[in-house]
Amino acid sequence: MSENKRRSKKLRSPRRRFGAVTVEAAIMTPILVIISLGSIDIAQYINVSQTVCNASREGTRCATRDMTDTVNQVTEVIHSYIQDAFPHIAEAEIQQAINLQISHENGDEILDDDLSALESGTPIRVQVHFNFSTVRWFPGLDYFNGDINESISIGRRE
């Protein structure tokens, strides 16, 4: 009979373990979901930072060309670059999220927004600020709320 008792204990053992597995899964699943969502949010932040950096470079390329006459042309290039990167966001929201400064290297404003008056070799500074909350997928997480991505590029006029 002792052998029958051993068999019955072996048969009961997995059933007892099944309850423990359920409890462990119930505890770990929310933790894993939070870690996954946080990883996705951080990856989105990095993507937005890279997009802002690239938009600043594109704006600088446009501003340094001798064919570009006004600051508005540079602004349009930057806006269209960011709009193309985030087509699911309305154009008005993108424009509200962007703050641009196109200036001389030292930060002085370009007079009358006229780039054609600048001499060849003059440094032009393009600074782009972008509000990350505009394109954020998980707005409820607090660690990036209101964060502004910034990029500065400097180039010389052709």
Secondary structure, 3 states (H helix, E strand, C coil): CHHHHHHHHHHHHHHHHHHHHHHHHHHHHHHHHHHHHHHHHHHHHHHHHHHHHHHHHHHHHHHHCCCCCEHHHHHHHHHHHHHHHCCCCCHHHHHHHEEEEEEECCCCECHHHECCCCCCCCEEEEEEEEEHHHCCCCCCCHHHCCCEEEEEEEEECC
